[in-house]
Amino acid sequence: MARHGAGTPFLLRLSLLLLLCPGGEWGPSRTLGCASVAVGSSVVPLGSTVTASCTIRSKLCRGLEQGKVQITWMLDNEPMAGSQHQGPGGTEVSNLTLPRFNRTQAKLWCWVEWNKTKQRVGMAEIRAGYPPAKPFNLSCFLNLSDYGLTCQWEQGPDSHLPTSVTLKWSPRAPRSRCRRSRAQVVTGCTPQGGRSCCTVPRRLLQLYRQMEIWVSSTNALGTAESEHLCIDPMDVAKLDPPALQSIQSIPFQTDCVTLAWEVARSNAHMELQCELRYRAPEDPAWALVTGIVGQAGTTQCCGFLFGVQYHFQMRCRRSSARGYWSEWSLGRNYTTHEKAPTGKLDAWWSTRPVGAGGWLEVQLRWKAPRRREANGRVLGYRVTLSPRRRGRDTPTACNTTHTQCNFSAPAGTRRVYLSAYNAAGESAATEVILLERKGQPLARLQAMPGGEHSFWVRWEAPLVPVAAYVLEWQRVALEPGGCSACWQMERDGAATTALIQDGIEPFQRYNISVYPLYKDAVGVPIHIAAYSKQKAPSCAPKLHLKSISKSDAELCWDLVPVEMRNGFITSYTIFWANSTAEVSSATVSPSLRSFVIRELKPSTLYKVHIMASTAAGGTNGTSLTLVTMVLDDIEIQFLFLTLGLIFVLLIFLLICFQKNGRVKQQFWPSVPDPANSSLGKWVPAELQQEPLQVPGMREPGLATISTVTVLERAAGKQPPATEATSTFPTLPRPYVRQEGPGTLGRGWAAAEPCQGPGGSGETVQYARVVGDGYKGQQHAPPRLYLRSSSTQPLLLDPSPSPKPYENLWFHGAAPHGCPGDGGYPEELPATFPLLQGLRINGAEELHDCRPF
């Protein structure tokens, strides 16, 4: 069941084809059984209107009698909309109009749609184009080898339609006008392969009789004919070229030659008119000699240059007709004979003194003689210091094949003589006057390109009459004097312009100088630089960083080499950009070689490049990367100075902490305080049992210590050695002073110490304490004062606390070698509270010790 449903559309199509094509026709025919297609014209002018109709006869198409027929159109593969209506006899007709047919060829199809199936039922092929173009430039010539008349023409634009071209001719009556003839027209030939030429065979021609010839082009839209050409075939005969036999110079007429030739055998019976042409290799065009009679066989021509090679050719045609010339004959070369050069040579010089011997170094340059004056190939040049005389040899300063010469001459030399010679002889000497360059210079000089290989030089003539001008030019990249031919002389003293062409290259810089030549001097030159053509430089200068700070950067660059500038540098442009693509630029004069970029951001990366520009364009250089500084130099110096001061201060404070005691003694000296002395708290056992006897009579107030004197032991003084006699351990001696009657209130606080058994005991003289009594107190007998064993540091004492000292009172007797002063210490005043702790009973036993 499914297969049956799937095959239904195919069966419908097949049945429709069979109905529409009962005769089995199939293809692009106009009538297919019950359907037909008609067009107004199968060939139409391009762009014109095309009409077509398609007719369906339903009665002749079985199966379509009851159904509705729908007709559609297709132009190639493009649908077209037509108008459908019922025609007579039960037909269905669809009309189609194409208002502008712009295709050169197309197929128009008629389709029928029945039961939702489309089928092509008719087709018409349409072509469009133009009428044939009129042929032009018709020409014919007769080839005498086979006497065939060959004609050629130009066809004109393509018509886009099949076109037939035919060459036709008809006989013409004598002395009749050349127009369309009513005589019998003969088809001469038909071109093959689309060519625009063909040849009429000899059997169809009538020689020595006028013929009317034309070209006819025909296609479906019309016919076009060329202009009619009326000719006698013999008048357009193309002859064979003659052959040159010989060329010789005439000795007595030195600028003339004689030529001999032979005409072709096919032309021997005709009267011929010939032409001769010749030229030298340097000549831009041929020289033509006309009016030569062909049958003569020889001719003589004059005006040739001496010692020059020429190339000769010859051709001929019938003298009684205006027909075609023969081809040029094969060429023949001939060199005329030479003679001695003539004319004067253009010379230019420069001089400079050499050493102290009175000699002059001369650089002489000259131009080779012109071809008309050389009279052959120049073999060399000769320079002499004096003119030549017959019968006498003249010393030669220079003999060379070049166009320059350096030689030495005496300092007084003002004239030299220059001549050229060839195989035929030597020219007359040209006198060269060595004038000084001290004349008036030109007022103004300009140079403009005359092309890629030339300059136009213009100047303003000076007020003084000028005999000639000398122009020099030198390529800057070359060494001075590297081009000996880069100069020229303008012999017209009234000239103000000159064209320079020798050795000029584009994109190269030239220095141009102009010298005015006066009668008795050479003018001072003026100079100008110029380019014949400019372009962008071949390279840009390389950037260098000269200095940089946090907001400025100074850049410098080298000059571009002259040979790589390719023009005048008009400016340098500096571009810089940071990481955020903020691009800035500045244009710098070409005379500068450095630039300072300002207003940069601190600690920022920048990329910088330079562009060198000429009038014709610019070239970018390589990129330079730089980073601005965080601080300027002054700020860095200030920072380092501040850090240095802080460092010195830290070192100073560290030393102060390390040496606290010494520094404290320097700024805050320590004074011993007897009241806080440890000796004031130390009391012997005998004194601890006895009550302190205080005099009952004392005045209020404190004792006054008037002076404290520091005494030092004399250097090198050693105390006498003693032996210990006491059973007590050896202790340091106290500082003891017993005041006598004459020294009331004063005493030495340091006593000479007693030596131990080893004799090594030492005592430093400590202090002298002078005390006065209270107010109103009478002087008492001398008393004994002992040094305190206080732990307070002493003045100028390197140790932090004093050494303990031994109180000799408790040992019963003084050690040996420690004599006393014979007195007894007095009782401590009860009214002296500061010395309460220094009171020692039994001071009377110290009579054996002398005061120090």
ZATOR-487622 format. One record per residue: z, y, x of N, C-alpha, C in turn. Coordinates in steps of 0.05 Angstrom, whole numbers, plus 5000, padded with zeros to 4 digits. Layout:
ZYXZYXZYX...
END
This chain:
500049765017500050005000500050255017501650255038501750485056499150515071497850305079495350325094493150425075493250355050491250455032491450755028493950855026494351145023493551295047493951185071493251325095490251355099488651175089485751185093484251345072485651445052484351595030482851845040483952025057482552265066479952195081480051985097477651905112475451815093476151665072474151575053472951805037474652005032473552245017471552395034472152425060470252555078467652405080467852145083465451985085463751995060464951985037463452005011462152275008463452485017462352755015459852775033460052665057457752675076455352525064455952305052453752145040452452295017454052435001453052584979451352824988452252965009450853195018448453135035448452895046446252815064444952565054443552565031442452325021440252215038438852385051436652285069437652215096440252235101441352175127440852385148440252635140439852855160442552945170442353025196444753125208443953295233444753535233444053705255443653985246442854165264442754455258440054525244439354395224437054465208437854655186435854805176436454995156437054875129435854645123436254515096437354245100439654195089440953935090441253825062439153685051439253575024439553785003441853794992442353974970443254254978443354315005444254575015442154695033441954965033440055105050441255365059440555455085441555705096439055865103439056125095436856305101437956565113436556665134437356925147434957105145435557365146433457565145431557545168432557505193430857475217432557325237431257135251432656995271432857145298431257345302431357525325431557805316433657945324434158215314434858385339434458655336435358835357438458825360439358845385442158825390443559065377445659005361447159205347446259265319444159125310443159165283444658995262443859025236445158885214443758615209445258405204444258145199445158055171443357945155444057845128443357545127444957395112444557105110445557015082444456785073445256675047445356365050447156245035447455955034447455865005445555674998445255594970445955294968447655224948448454954943447354874915445754654914444654564888446454324880448154374861450154174853448853934839446553984825445253764812444153554831443353654854442253474874444453344892446853434888449053324904450753154886450452894888451952724871454952744878456552754857459452784861460453064859458653254861459453534859458753654832457753484812456953604787459253724772461553584773463753674757465753834773465653814799467653964815466754244821468654404829468154684836467654694866465454834874464654844902465455124913466755114937467455364951465955374977464455594982462755625006464155825025464255755051465355925072463355945095463756145113462056195135463556185162462156115183463256115210461056215229461656435244459856535265460856425292459456225302460556065324463155945315465456035326468055935318469756145303468456355294469856575282469256575252471356555234470856555205469756825196467856815177466757055165467057045135467457275123467857285094465257355080464357185062461957235046462657265016460557335000460957364971459557134957460956984940459856744927459456804897457156704886456556734858454756504849454456474823452756264812449856364811448156194821445356264820443956124797441356164795439856034773439655734777439555594756439255304757441755164765444055284760446555154767447155134796446155324812446655334841448955514847450255464870452355634880451155774905451356044905450156204927452356374939452256384966454156554981452456734999452856994998451457195014453357305036452257345060453857455083452257675096453657895102452458125116454158185141452758185163454058265189453058545196454758755193453759035196452859095225454058975245453359045273453558785289451258675295451058425310450858495340453058435354453258515383453158275401452158045391451957815408448957755414448457685439445657625446444757365434446557185428445856925416448256815402447856705377450156595362449056405341450756225331450156035310451856095286450456115263451756185237451755935220454255845213454655585199455555645170454455475152455355475124456955235119459455275107461255055102461755025071462154775063462854715035465554585034467354685017470054575014470154434987470554164986470654004962473053814965474653814945477053644944478753674969479053934976480754024999479653915026477153865028475853785053473453955058473254065084471054235092468954085107466354155103464154025116461954235121460754225145458454395151456054285138454554455124452254365109449654505117449854725132447454875141448055055165445955115180446255285204443755445209444155695219441955865227442655985255440755975274441156085301439956365302441456545312440656835313440756925342438657065351438457185377438157485374439357635393439157935392438558035420437058255422436458375448434958635444433358705464431858955464428958895467427259085459424459055465423959055496421858945506421458935535421159215547422259245571422059505585419259535597418459785601415859845612415859795642414059625652413959585681412959845695413859885720413060125734412660055764411660265779411060235807409160005813406960005798404959795802403259865826402859685844401159725867399859455875397459485887395959245894394659285921394159075935392659085960391058835963388858865978386958645982387358526009387858276010388258126035385558026044384658126067381958056077381857766087384057636091383957366101382857176080383657216054382657046032381557216009381557476013380557655993381857625966384357555967385957555942387357825938387457915912388658165906391558125897393358215913396258175907397358435896398558405872399858635859402858585856404358805857407258785853408159025837410359005823411459205806414459165803415659345788418559325781418759295751420459095742420459015714422159205697424359295706426059465689428459305679430059415660432459275650431759025635433758845635433458585621433558635591431858495576431758525547433558315533434658125547436357915535434857725517432257735517430557565501428457435519427357205512425157085527422757275528421857345552419757535555417557415573415057455564412757365580411457605593410857585620409657795636406957695646404857875643402157795651400858035665399357975687397758175700394958155689393958375677391358375664389558585677386958545674384958735684382458725667380958935669378458945655376559125671373859075670372059245685371859525673371359725691371260005683368560115691367460285673364860405678365160615701362960655716363160845738363661125727365161275741365861555736367161595708368361385697369861405672372861445679374261555660377161605665378661345663380861335678382461095678384361095654383560955634385160935610384860655598386060605575385960345563383060285556382060075568379260005564378959825540376559865527375959705504374259455512373759435537372259205547373958955545372658735552374058485551376358475571378658395561381058385578381258105590381658105616381857855631384757825641385857595636388457535647388157455676389257625694388957575722390857355732393457395727395457195737398057235722399757025722402357035710404456975731406457145736408457095757410156855750410956715771412556475768415456525778417256395765420056405774421356675771420456835752421757085747421057295768419157255785418457445805416757675793416657895808415158135798412658185815411257965822408757995837407157735832404557775835402757545833400057625846398357425851395857465866393457375848391557555845389157495830387157365850386157125843384356995862381657135864380257075886377757205892375657155871375656935858373656865838373757035813376057165808376257345785375757635792375257695817375057975826372058045827371658305825369058425829369358635851368458565876368858745899366858985897367659205908366159445909365559545880367359495862367059585834369859655824369859875808372359965797373459765776376159725778377559555760379959695749380559625723382959735710385059515708387259565721389359355724391959465712393359285698396059355687397659105683400259145676402158935672403158955643403158725629404058715601406458535599408558635585411058485580411358455550411858205540412058155511414357975506415858045484417957875473417857895442419857775428419857765399420058035386420958235401421358495389419158695396417258615413415058795419413658735445411958925453410358905478410459175492410559165519410459405535408559375558407059585565405059575586405759795607405059725631405359925653403060125653403260325671401060505675398660345685396260425676393860295685392960395712392260215729391460275756388460215759386860425766384060395769383360405799382360185810381860165838379359995843378160035867376159855878377759665896377559415893379159235910378759275940376359365948375959415977377359665986377959855967379460095974382360035981383359825970386159755975386359515994384359476009384359256028386359326050388059136058389959166079388859036104388259206125386959106148388958976167387858816185389458696206389958906227392358906240392959116260391259086285390759306300389459286326391359176347390259126371391859026393391559216417393759326427393759506450393059346475391259446491390359296515391659406540391659666544392659776570393560066566395460156583396460436584396560516613395460746620395360846648395961146648397261226670397661516674395261636688394761896682392562036694393762196717393162136742394462266765394162566766391762666758391362956761392663106738392962986716394363106693396962946690399063046702401362876706402962816681402562956659404062896634402262756614399962646621398162506603397762216610397162056589396661766593394161696578392761476586390461376572391061096561390461056534390960806521388360676513388260416514385960256505386860046486385159986465385959786444383459646435383859436418381759276407382459226377380459276359380959236330380658936324381658856301381458576292378558516285377758266287375058186281374358216252376358186235375858216206375258506199375858696216375458976210373159096227371758926242369859036261367559176247366859106223364559216209365359466193367859556194368759776179369260016196369060256184369760496197372860536194374160556216377160556216378260826225380560886214382161126222384861016232385661096256388060976268390161186275392661096278394961266286396461126309397561296327399161196350401961316348403961156353406661256354408061156379409961316390411461246414414161386414415961276429418561406433419961276456421761426468423561336490426061216477427561046493429960936481431961136472432061376484433961576476433061746453430461726445429461886424430361786397431261966379432061876352429761806334427361916338425161866320422561816336420661716322418061666334416461926336414861936357412762146359410062036350408662176332406262066319403762216328401662076335399062186342397062086321395762276307393862206286391062276294389162206275386362276279384962116301385761876306384461706327382361536313379861546324377661386313377961106324377960916305378460646313376360516330373860586325371660456340371560556368372860776375372660876403373960686423376060566416377360376434379260496455379060756460380760886480381461166470383761266479384661536473386461646495386761906496388362036517390462206503393062176511395262326500396762466522397862696517399262856537402062936526403663066543406363156535408562956541407962766558410062566564411762666587414262576587416162646609415662456632416562556656416162406680418362196684417561966693419461756699421061656675419761666652421061576627419561336616421061146606419760906593419260956564416860906554416060946527415260686514415560666487414660436472412360536453409960396455407560486440406860276419405960366395404860196373402560346360400760186347398360296335397760156308396360296289395560176264392960316255391460186236388960296226388560236196386660386185385760336157382860436154381760376131378960466126378960776124377060896138376961186139375761306113374261156097373061256073374761226048377061116050378761056027381661146032383061156010385861216012387560966009386560756021387960496019390360476037391060236042393560176056392960166086395060246102394960216130395559926137394559846159395259586169398059586180399059356185401759346198401559456226403759556237403859656264403359426284401859486304401159286324403659206340403359006355405558926373406059156393408659206399409359426417408659376446408259586461407759576490409359786503410759716525412359906540410860006565411360266571410160376595411960606605412360616632413960826645412161016660412461266654410761466667411661496696409961616713410561636741412561876745413961876767416062076773414962306789416562516790416162736809418962846815419163026835421763136843423163276821425863256820427363396798426863696799427063826777426664116774429164236760429264496761431464636747433964656764435964796753438464836767440664666754442564596770444764426761447164596752448464516731450964646722453164546739454564726754456764646772459264796766461564656772464164776768465964686791467764856800469264806824472164896822473764796841476464896844477064876874478565066885479165076914482165116918483065026941485865076949486065056980487665226992487865217022489264967031488564867054489664627066490964697092493564657095494964687120494764977131495264997157495265267170492865297188490865117186488565127203486265307193486665437170484565607160482365457146482965217134480965067120481465077090479365017075479365027046478564757035480164647016479364397003477864466977475464376974473764446952473264196935473664216909472964006890470664116873468363996878465864076865464963866844464463956820463563786798460963906787459163736777456663826766455763636744453963726728452763566707450163456717449663206708447063086715444763236702442463256715440263416704439263286678438263456660437163356635434763186640434163016620431962836624429262976630428863206617426363356622426263466650428663516663428763626690429163416711430163176703430562976723427962856734425862836716423262746724423362466736425162306726425362036736428361956739428861746753431561656758432661786783434861936779436162086801437561876819436961896845438161706864440761806876441162066877443562176889443562476889445862596900446162876901447062946930446263186939446963276966448263556964450463596979451863846980451863937009450964187014450964307040452364577040453164667064454564927066452665157072450065097077448065297082445465207070443665397063441165317051439365167071437564997060435764847076433465027086432664967111430365107122428464897134425964967133423964777143424264747173424064507181424164447209426964447221429064477205431764477215433564317197435064137209436863977193439364137186440264107161442564257152444964057150447264127160449563937158450263887128450663637123451263557095454263527092455363667072458263637066458763397048456863327032457263097014454562987005454362727005451962586994452962346978452562366951453862176934452062126910452561896897451161836872452861916847455362016852457062106830456562396824457862496803457562776795459962946803461362866825463463026836463762966865464963146880465263116908467563296918469263186935471463336948470763356978470863596989470263627017471863877027471963897053473364127066471364317078471964567076470264787086471964997099470765157118472265377130473365567109475465707116476865877096475066097086473166187101471466407093469066327077468766067070466465967056466366087027464166207019463866316993461566196977459766046991457465926978457065636988456265466970455465196977452865146961451364936970448664886959448464596949447564566925447564306911444664236903443763996908441063906901441163616892439163526876438863256867436163146877436062886881433562766892433062496878430462426876429562166865427562056884426061856875424161726893421861906899421262106883418962286888419662526904422162596908422862826924425562936916426163176928428763306924428363576910430263646893429963896878430764136895430064366885430864616898433964636896435164746917438064756918439164966898441264886885442765066867445065196883445065466884447065616898449565636881451865536892454365546878456165746892456965966879458666176890461466116883463166086903466066026899467566276894467666366869468966616861471966566857473466776860476366766856476966786826479066656818479966656790481866876785480867116782482567356778481467536757479367446742478167616722479767626696478767796678480167836652479967586635482167496623482067256605480967326578480467116562479667156534481867266518481167396496483167506478484467306460482967106451484066906432482466656433483766426428482366166429483365986406481465856393481965666372480465406376481565186366480264926368480664786341478464686329478664546304477064286306477864076292476363826293473563856282471563756297468863746287468063476277469963296276469563016269471662856285471562586283473462426298472962436327470562506336469862496364468762766374469662986363468663246372470663466364470363696378471863946372469964176370470564356352469364616351471264816364470464946385472165136400471065416395472765596386472065876381473866056397472666276406474266466422473266746416474866936425474167216422473367326450470967426452469867506478471367746488471767766514473068006526471168246525472268476531470668726531468668736554469368606576467568606599465268406594462768476602460568296598460968036613460267816599460767546610458067416615457767286638455267146645455166866633457366726632457466456621460366386616460766146603463466046598463565756607465865676617466365406624468665296607468265076594470264946577471164696591473764666593475064426604476864296583476964036583478863896565479863656580482363596575483763376589485563236569485262976568487062806552489762816564491862876548494562916559495662656571494962426560496162176570495062106598492662216605491562156631492662326653492362246677493162406700491362646703492362876713490663106717488263036735485963126726483563066742482462796737483462646718482562376713479862356700478862576689476262576676474562786689472662696706470962896720468863006703468062876681465962976663466963126640469563176638470763306614470663616618468263716620467764006621464864056614464264296606461564366601461264666604458764756609458265046613456465146591457265376580455665526561454365756575451765746580450465946596449866206580450166186554449766426537452366596538452266826551454566996553455467116527453667126507454367236481455567026462455666776470456666566452459666596449460566526425463466526419464366256407462566066405463265796396461965586413463065346414461965126429462964866417461264666418461964396408462464216431464864086431465663896452465463616440463963436454463463166443463962946464464063006489464262796509467062696512467462436509469962306514472262376495471662466471473762536451474362296434476962226433477962006417479862106396479861986372481862076351484661986359486562136348489462086351490462126380488862266396489662336423489762636426491762726442492163006446490463096471489063326467487463436488488363726493488463796519488864066527486164186534485464406520482864526523483164796536481564856556481665106571478865226572478865496570476265646571476465856592474465856611474266046633471866226628472166486627469866666626468866706655466166686658464966726685463767006685464767176703463667446707461767446731460667676736458667706757459967656784462467746788463767736814466467596813467167476791469767336789469767136767471766966767472266776746474766866731474666886705476866976689479166776689481566876685483966706682483666546656484166296657483666126632485966166612485266106587487366076567487065786556489265686546489465396539490265366510489565136498490365056471490364756470492164646454492364356449491264296422489864066419488663996394488363696392488163606366487563326359484963326342483163146348480763126331481462996304483462826303484362706278487262616282488962646262491762576264492462356244494662216250495862026232498762016238500261846223503161816227503661716255505961796268506561696295506761396296506061286319506260996322509060896323510961066330513760986330515461246327517961206319519861426316521761416340523061646346524961646369527361476362528761386384531061226381533561406380535261366360537661526357539861426375541461616386543761566402546161726391548461606391550961736382552161886406552262146404553362306426556362346423557362406399560262436394560662396364563162326358563862286329566762356325567362456302570062526293570362426264572462516252572862406225571062536204569862766210568062896191565362976203564962956229562563036242561562806260558862806263557662616282555262756294555262766321553062896335551162676345548662706338546562516345544562646364543362486381541262576399539062366400536662446408534462256409532562346431530962146440528962196460526262286447524662416462522062506452520162256449518462266429516462066426514362106448513461896462511361926482508862056470507562216486505262366476503062186465502561956479500361786471501061636445503561646435504361506411504961696388504561956392505162146371502962156350500462116358498162116340497762376326498962586335498762846322500963026331500963276321503163456327505563396310507863356323510363306308511163556293511163546267511863786251514863806245516163576244519063586238520263306243522963316246524563066246526363076222526562856208528262836184530362626189532962706187535262526191536262436163536462176159537462056135540061916141542161946125544561796128545661716100546761486099547761376074550261216079552261226061554661066063554460816047556660666045556560406031556160436002556560665990556160705961553360815956551560795975548760875972548461175967550261335976549861625974548161715998545661775993543761836014543462146016543662236041543262516047541162546069539962776071537962816092537963096101536863146124536563406136534063416153532563636151530063666166530663836190529763746213530363876239527763966252527864186265525564296279524664106301522064086306521063896327521863976355522764226359523664306386526464216392528064126373530764036377530863736384532863666399533263386406536063286399537563436384540263356375540863476348542663356333543463456307546263366301547863536288550563476280550663436250551563196241551963146213554763216206555063396187557763496179558463396151561063446145562263376119562063076113562662916134562762626130565562556120565762316109568362216099569762076122572462106125573861966147573861666142573761516164573961226164571961106145569361186147567261096130564861006146563660786138561360676152558860816141557160906160554661036153552360906168550060896155547560806168545661046169544661096193543161336199540461246211538261376202535661336216534161606215532161616232530661866236527661806230526362006219523461986213522062216227520062136243518362336256515762366240515062616235512862676216510762846230508262796224505962966231504663066205502463206208501063306184499863086168499562846180498262626166500262416156502862436161504762246152507162216170509062046163511462016178512061716184513761666204514561396212517561396215518861186203521661156205522460996229524761066241525760926264527760716256528960586275530960376270533560506261535160356247537660456235539860446256541560646255543960666272546460656254548260476260550760446244553060586259554560746245556860886257559060896237561560916247563960926231565461176239566161346220567661586227570561516233571861696247574661646256576561726234578961616237581061686218582261956224582662016250583862266259581962396280582262666282580762806303582162776330580862866351581962846378584663006380584663236368587163406370589363266355588663156331590763016316591762766331589962626345590762396360592562476383591862696397593562796419596262876409596363016386598963086375600562846367599262646356600662396348601862256372600162236394601262106418603462266430603262536430605462696440607962656424607762646398610162606381611362336386609662126388610661856394612061846421610861996440612162006467614862136467615062356452617662486450619762306437618862176415620661986401621561766420619661666436620361446454622361536475621861776486623761886506626461926494626562026469629162066456630561796452629061586444630361326440631461216467629961256488630861166514633461306522633461566517635861726524638261636508637861586481640061496465640961216474639161046482639860776491641560796517640760976535642361016559645061116553645261296533647861406526649661186515648561006499650260786488651060586510649160536529649860356551651860476570651860726575653660866593655561046578656860926559658561096541660761226556662161086574664461196588663661426606661561386622660761596640659761836626658261796604657362026589659662166576661562016567663962146554665462306575665762196599667162356620665662606627662862596625661362836632661763056611661762976586661863176565664763206553666362986552669063006541670962876561671863006582673662886602676262786589677362546599679862436589682162536606684062656593686562756606688862566600690162456620692462266614694662396598695762246579697862346562700362186569702162316584704662166592706262076568706262226546707862146523706961886512704361826514703361576503703061366525704261416549704061236571705560986566704660766576706060506573708660506589708760686609711260696626713560826610712660996591714761126575716260916557714960696552716160486535717560266552716860286578718060076596720660186609722760056605725460146616726659906630727759936654729059706668731459596652732259356658734459236644737059386647737559516670740059666674740159906656737660016652737560256635737760196606737059946599737259876571740159846562742059796581744959756574746460016576745260206591746660466594745560656574747360806563746461016545745161236561743161356548741761576560743561816561744061916586745862146589744162386587744762536568743262786563745163016567744463196583746263426588746763566561749063636559749863766534748864036531748164156552747364426550744264446557742664506538739764546542738764746523736764856530735465056514733164926498732765026474730564906459727864996472725964826468723264876479722364656498719964646503718764436519718364546547718364346566717864426593714864486596714364646614711564736619710564626645708464476644707064386668705064596675705564706698703764936705701164846716701164646734698664566747698664266750696264156750695763876757693563866778694263776801692363776823691663496830689063426832688163166840687863156870689262966882689162946911687762686918686062696938684662456947685562386975685662126980686462037007684362107027685362187050683462257071681862017079679262077084677461857091678161737117678361477117678961327142681861307149683661427134686561427141687761167130688861007146690060757138693160787140694560697119697460707121698560497140700860537151702060347171702760087157702359887171702959617160705959567161707059437141709859367138710059087129712458987132713058717122715058727099714758567081716558567057719258447064721458587057724158497062725658437036724358477015725758436990724858166978726458076961725757826948724057866923723758126916722058186892719158156900717458096881714558086887713558366894711458356910710358606920708958746897709658996893708359156872707259406884705459526871704359786881706559986882706360166902708360376906707960586885710260696875710060916856709461176871708461356856708061626867710761776865711961836888714761946889714662206905716062406895716362656910719162756905720662796927723362906925723363196933723963366915723863646920726363736934725963896952728164016967728964286956730864406969731764656958729664866959727964846979725965056981723665026963723464806950721164756932722164686905723664856893724764806867722564806846722864596830720864566808718164466817717764406842715164316851715564056867713763876868713863636884711263486884710863306903708463136904708962896886707062836870707362606852706162356864705062376888703962136901705362096927706361856932707761786957706061586972706361576997704761377013705761107006704060926999704860656991705860497014707360297007708260107028706259887030705759807054703859587059705259317053703859147042704858877037704958717062705558477059705658307082702958287096700958297081698258287093697258547102698558757097697659027105695259127091694759017067692259097053692859267029695259347024695859517001694659787004693559896983692360156983693360316960693660566963694660746942692860986941691961066918690361306914692161526906691961746920693561986913692762076886694762086869694062126841694262406832696662526832697062796820699562926831699563176829701863336836702763476811705163416802706263526777708463726784708063956775709964176779711264246753713664226751715064286726717164506730717464666712719564886711721564816690723764916694725964876674725565036649727364986631727165136606728165416611727565576592728365856594731465876596732366026615735266066618736665846634735165636640736365416655736365476684738665426697738865476726737465246740736665326764735265126780737164906789736264676786737864436793736864326819738464146830737564016855734863866849733563816871730963666868731363396855729463326839729463076825726962906832727162656826724962466833723262426808720662456812718762406790716962166797716661996779714961756784712361776767710361656779707761646764707961446741706761526720706661356696704461136700705160906690703160686691701560686665700660926656699160946631696460816634695560706612692860576611690560776605691261036601689161236596687561276621684961306618683261346642683861606655683761596681684261836697681661986701681962236707679562406713678262296738675662266736673962176759674761906768676161746752676861476759674761286748673461126765671360956754672460736737675060656740676260436724677360546698677260386677678260486651681260526650682860396666685760426665686860396693688960536699690160526726691460256732691660206758693059966766696060006763697559796757700459826755701659876783703760016784705160086809708059976808709059916832711759796834713860016838715959996823718260176826720160066848720160186871721660086893724760106889725660256870728560286865729860026859728259856844729459606836729359396858728159456881728159266903730459316922732059516917734459566933733959726958731759696971731259846996728259886997727460097011724660157015723459967034721059897031719759727050719459857077718959687096718759787123716359967125716660167141714460357145714160557124716160577105715860767083718360947084718561117102720961287104720961487083723361547074723761757054724162027067724762217051725162497061728062557066729862357062732762397067734262497044732962577022734362686999734662476978735962536957736362366934735062496910734062336894732862456870734962546851734262766840736162876821735962736794737962786778737962676751735762816735734562656717732462776700733662976682732563186678733663386659733563266631735863286618736063176591734463326571733863576579732363736560729363706564728363516581725463486586724563226572723863246548723262996533720862846544718762986557716462846566717062676590719262716604719962556627722362376622722962336597725262166591724761876600722261796597721661526605721361486635721361706650721061686679723761686694725961706679728561716692729361436702730161426727730861176740733561216753735461046746738061056759737860946787739661026803739760936831737661066848736861296841734961446858736061516884738761516887740061586912739461376933738561136925738060936944735260966957733861156949731161196960731161396983733561416996733661617017732161527042731461267042730061167066727061237065726061327043723161387040722661687043720961747061720262027065718162117044718362357036716262457018713662467033711562437019708862437031708162727039
END
